Amino acid sequence: MDLGLAGKGAFVAGADGGIGSAVCRAFVREGVERLTLSVMKRSDGDQIFEELGQNKDLSLQVVECNLEDPTAPERAVAEGEAHGPIDIVAMCAGAFPMGGLWDVDEDGWALGLNTKLLGSARLIRAAVPAMAERGWGRVVIIAGLRGRLPSNAAVLGGVINVGIANLVSAVAKEVGSNGVTVNSIDPAHVRTPRWDTRIAAMCDSEGISDQEAVDRIRKSAAVKRMTAPDEVADLIAFLASERAGMITGSSIVIDGGSYPGLY
């Protein structure tokens, strides 16, 4: 299937992460011509830049974007657009601490809200007007299942993910007639370095082995395995494509059948 991404320009926030780097690779495979790697510090993008820089047909640049800084997304998008129009924004960044309401302090709440929720809003505000003016654009934000399935082990994440779902739905209605779609995805248990850290914490707190922790997570999925970053990236590439023009304002689950609800 031709996704129609040849010649497009993409901006990937969190390009150095497990999912973010997989998204960058997927975009390049699908023919994206211009790719901006947005990272916290420029050196964070060295590895994925070196890997993708082997493609001589690709215009590739790294920009710094500390999402805790309210002015950073606008600067990063402007720096990316200096190399050509940004047609696609994939928001794969954002960190927040785990825990219940009494476990996460004010600094933790500020970090999560600024990087993930407000960071998403600011990236949209910076990039979408030019997309709307050109009559085509795609925004895809990674949220998570805790917005649908509240947990006292991830209260902040749940609040952020609900906010992202609301943001996506509202903005999609505003810019849909301009050819711009806005969606989020809700993955679960993606085996990335971040998840490896959580698995290690589970092993430490419960006195179990890495294999036992992974097996426990696998059992929660209908497919009995964790999601691979490339599988998340392929969904994002599809939502960013010409083929997905009628999908907007949606929050799409990709979890191997882990989520127990119908909606």
C-alpha positions as CSV (number, residue, x, y, z in Angstrom):
1,M,0.0,0.0,0.0
2,D,1.4,3.4,-1.0
3,L,0.8,5.7,1.9
4,G,1.5,8.8,-0.2
5,L,4.2,10.2,2.1
6,A,6.8,10.6,-0.6
7,G,8.0,14.2,-0.7
8,K,6.4,15.1,2.7
9,G,8.1,16.8,5.6
10,A,7.8,15.4,9.1
11,F,8.6,16.6,12.6
12,V,9.1,14.0,15.3
13,A,9.1,15.1,18.9
14,G,11.0,12.6,21.1
15,A,12.9,11.3,18.1
16,D,15.6,9.7,20.2
17,G,13.1,7.5,22.2
18,G,12.2,3.9,21.6
19,I,9.0,4.7,19.8
20,G,10.1,8.0,18.4
21,S,13.1,6.5,16.6
22,A,10.9,3.7,15.2
23,V,8.6,6.4,13.9
24,C,11.5,8.2,12.2
25,R,12.5,5.0,10.5
26,A,8.9,4.3,9.4
27,F,8.6,7.7,7.8
28,V,11.9,7.3,6.0
29,R,10.8,3.9,4.7
30,E,7.6,5.5,3.4
31,G,9.5,8.2,1.4
32,V,9.3,11.2,3.7
33,E,11.7,13.8,2.1
34,R,12.3,16.1,5.0
35,L,12.6,14.9,8.6
36,T,13.2,17.1,11.7
37,L,14.4,15.2,14.8
38,S,13.2,17.0,17.9
39,V,15.1,16.1,21.0
40,M,15.8,17.5,24.5
41,K,19.5,18.1,23.8
42,R,21.0,18.1,20.4
43,S,23.4,15.3,21.3
44,D,20.4,13.1,22.2
45,G,19.7,12.8,18.4
46,D,23.2,11.7,17.4
47,Q,22.5,8.0,17.2
48,I,19.3,8.2,15.1
49,F,20.8,11.1,13.0
50,E,23.8,8.9,12.2
51,E,21.6,6.0,11.3
52,L,19.2,7.9,9.0
53,G,21.8,10.2,7.6
54,Q,23.0,7.4,5.4
55,N,20.0,8.1,3.2
56,K,21.3,10.7,0.7
57,D,17.8,11.6,-0.6
58,L,16.7,12.7,2.9
59,S,16.9,16.2,4.3
60,L,17.6,15.6,7.9
61,Q,18.1,18.0,10.8
62,V,18.1,17.9,14.6
63,V,16.5,20.6,16.7
64,E,16.5,21.1,20.5
65,C,13.1,21.3,22.1
66,N,12.8,21.2,25.9
67,L,9.1,20.8,26.3
68,E,9.2,22.2,29.8
69,D,10.0,25.6,28.2
70,P,6.7,27.1,26.9
71,T,8.5,28.9,24.1
72,A,10.5,25.9,22.8
73,P,7.9,24.2,20.5
74,E,7.4,27.3,18.5
75,R,11.2,27.8,18.1
76,A,11.7,24.1,17.2
77,V,9.0,24.1,14.6
78,A,10.3,27.3,13.0
79,E,13.8,25.8,12.8
80,G,12.4,22.7,11.2
81,E,10.3,24.7,8.7
82,A,13.5,26.5,7.6
83,H,14.3,23.4,5.7
84,G,10.9,23.1,4.1
85,P,7.2,22.7,5.0
86,I,6.3,20.5,7.9
87,D,3.3,18.4,6.8
88,I,3.3,15.9,9.7
89,V,3.8,16.2,13.4
90,A,4.3,13.0,15.5
91,M,4.4,13.8,19.2
92,C,6.3,10.9,20.8
93,A,7.9,12.9,23.7
94,G,6.9,13.6,27.3
95,A,7.8,12.2,30.6
96,F,5.9,11.9,33.8
97,P,6.4,10.0,37.1
98,M,4.3,7.0,38.0
99,G,2.4,6.7,41.3
100,G,-0.8,7.6,43.0
101,L,-2.1,11.1,43.9
102,W,0.0,11.2,47.1
103,D,3.1,9.8,45.4
104,V,3.7,12.5,42.8
105,D,4.8,15.9,44.1
106,E,4.2,19.3,42.5
107,D,7.4,19.1,40.5
108,G,6.2,15.8,39.0
109,W,2.9,17.2,38.1
110,A,4.5,20.2,36.5
111,L,6.9,18.0,34.5
112,G,4.1,15.8,33.2
113,L,1.7,18.5,32.3
114,N,4.3,20.7,30.7
115,T,6.0,18.1,28.6
116,K,3.1,15.8,27.5
117,L,-0.2,17.8,27.6
118,L,0.9,21.4,27.2
119,G,3.8,20.3,25.0
120,S,1.3,18.6,22.6
121,A,-0.9,21.7,22.6
122,R,2.0,24.0,21.9
123,L,3.3,21.9,19.0
124,I,-0.2,21.9,17.5
125,R,-0.4,25.7,17.9
126,A,3.0,26.1,16.3
127,A,2.7,23.7,13.3
128,V,-1.0,23.4,12.3
129,P,-1.7,27.0,11.1
130,A,0.8,26.6,8.2
131,M,-0.7,23.1,7.4
132,A,-4.2,24.5,7.3
133,E,-3.1,27.3,5.0
134,R,-1.6,24.8,2.6
135,G,-4.7,22.6,2.9
136,W,-3.1,19.3,4.1
137,G,-1.5,18.1,7.4
138,R,-1.4,15.3,9.9
139,V,-0.9,15.4,13.7
140,V,-0.5,12.2,15.7
141,I,0.1,12.2,19.5
142,I,1.0,9.2,21.6
143,A,-1.1,9.1,24.7
144,G,-1.8,5.8,26.6
145,L,-4.4,3.5,28.0
146,R,-4.5,5.1,31.4
147,G,-6.9,7.7,30.1
148,R,-9.4,4.9,29.5
149,L,-8.4,2.7,32.4
150,P,-7.6,4.7,35.5
151,S,-5.1,3.3,37.9
152,N,-3.8,4.5,41.3
153,A,-0.4,3.6,40.1
154,A,-0.5,6.1,37.2
155,V,-2.8,8.9,38.2
156,L,-0.9,11.7,36.4
157,G,-0.6,9.7,33.2
158,G,-4.3,9.1,33.2
159,V,-5.1,12.8,33.6
160,I,-2.7,13.7,30.8
161,N,-4.1,11.1,28.4
162,V,-7.7,12.2,29.0
163,G,-6.6,15.7,28.3
164,I,-4.9,14.7,25.1
165,A,-8.0,12.9,23.9
166,N,-10.1,16.0,24.5
167,L,-7.5,18.2,22.8
168,V,-7.4,16.0,19.8
169,S,-11.2,15.9,19.4
170,A,-11.5,19.7,19.8
171,V,-8.7,20.6,17.4
172,A,-9.8,18.1,14.8
173,K,-13.2,19.8,14.5
174,E,-11.5,23.2,14.1
175,V,-9.1,22.3,11.3
176,G,-10.7,19.4,9.5
177,S,-12.2,21.5,6.8
178,N,-8.6,22.7,6.0
179,G,-7.4,19.1,5.2
180,V,-5.7,18.6,8.6
181,T,-6.3,15.5,10.7
182,V,-5.5,15.2,14.4
183,N,-5.5,11.9,16.2
184,S,-3.9,10.2,19.2
185,I,-3.0,6.6,19.9
186,D,-3.2,4.6,23.1
187,P,-0.5,2.0,23.2
188,A,0.2,-0.4,26.1
189,H,3.3,-2.4,27.2
190,V,5.6,-1.3,24.4
191,R,9.0,-2.9,25.0
192,T,11.3,0.1,25.0
193,P,14.1,1.2,27.3
194,R,11.4,3.1,29.3
195,W,9.4,0.0,29.8
196,D,12.6,-1.9,30.7
197,T,13.0,0.5,33.6
198,R,9.5,-0.2,34.8
199,I,10.0,-3.9,34.5
200,A,13.2,-3.6,36.5
201,A,11.3,-1.6,39.2
202,M,8.6,-4.4,39.3
203,C,11.3,-7.0,39.7
204,D,12.9,-5.1,42.5
205,S,9.7,-4.4,44.4
206,E,8.1,-7.8,44.0
207,G,11.2,-10.0,44.1
208,I,10.6,-11.6,40.7
209,S,12.8,-12.2,37.7
210,D,12.7,-10.1,34.5
211,Q,11.1,-13.1,32.7
212,E,8.4,-13.4,35.3
213,A,7.6,-9.7,35.0
214,V,7.4,-9.8,31.3
215,D,5.3,-13.0,31.3
216,R,2.9,-11.3,33.7
217,I,2.5,-8.4,31.3
218,R,2.2,-10.7,28.3
219,K,-0.7,-12.6,29.9
220,S,-2.8,-9.4,30.0
221,A,-2.8,-9.2,26.2
222,A,-4.9,-11.3,23.9
223,V,-1.9,-11.9,21.7
224,K,0.2,-12.9,24.7
225,R,3.2,-10.6,23.9
226,M,4.3,-7.0,24.3
227,T,3.9,-4.5,21.5
228,A,7.0,-3.8,19.4
229,P,7.9,-0.1,18.7
230,D,7.8,-0.8,15.0
231,E,4.1,-1.8,15.3
232,V,3.3,1.5,16.9
233,A,5.3,3.4,14.3
234,D,3.5,1.7,11.5
235,L,0.1,2.8,12.9
236,I,1.4,6.4,13.2
237,A,2.7,6.2,9.6
238,F,-0.7,5.1,8.4
239,L,-2.5,7.9,10.4
240,A,-0.1,10.4,8.8
241,S,-0.8,9.2,5.3
242,E,-3.1,10.1,2.5
243,R,-5.0,6.9,3.1
244,A,-6.2,8.1,6.5
245,G,-7.9,11.3,5.5
246,M,-11.3,10.3,7.1
247,I,-9.8,9.4,10.5
248,T,-9.6,12.4,12.7
249,G,-10.5,13.4,16.3
250,S,-9.9,9.8,17.3
251,S,-8.0,8.0,20.0
252,I,-7.0,4.6,18.7
253,V,-6.0,1.7,20.9
254,I,-3.0,-0.4,19.9
255,D,-2.4,-2.9,22.8
256,G,-2.7,-6.5,21.5
257,G,-6.1,-6.8,23.2
258,S,-5.1,-5.7,26.7
259,Y,-7.8,-3.2,27.2
260,P,-10.9,-4.9,28.7
261,G,-13.5,-2.3,27.6
262,L,-15.5,-1.9,24.4
263,Y,-14.9,1.8,23.8
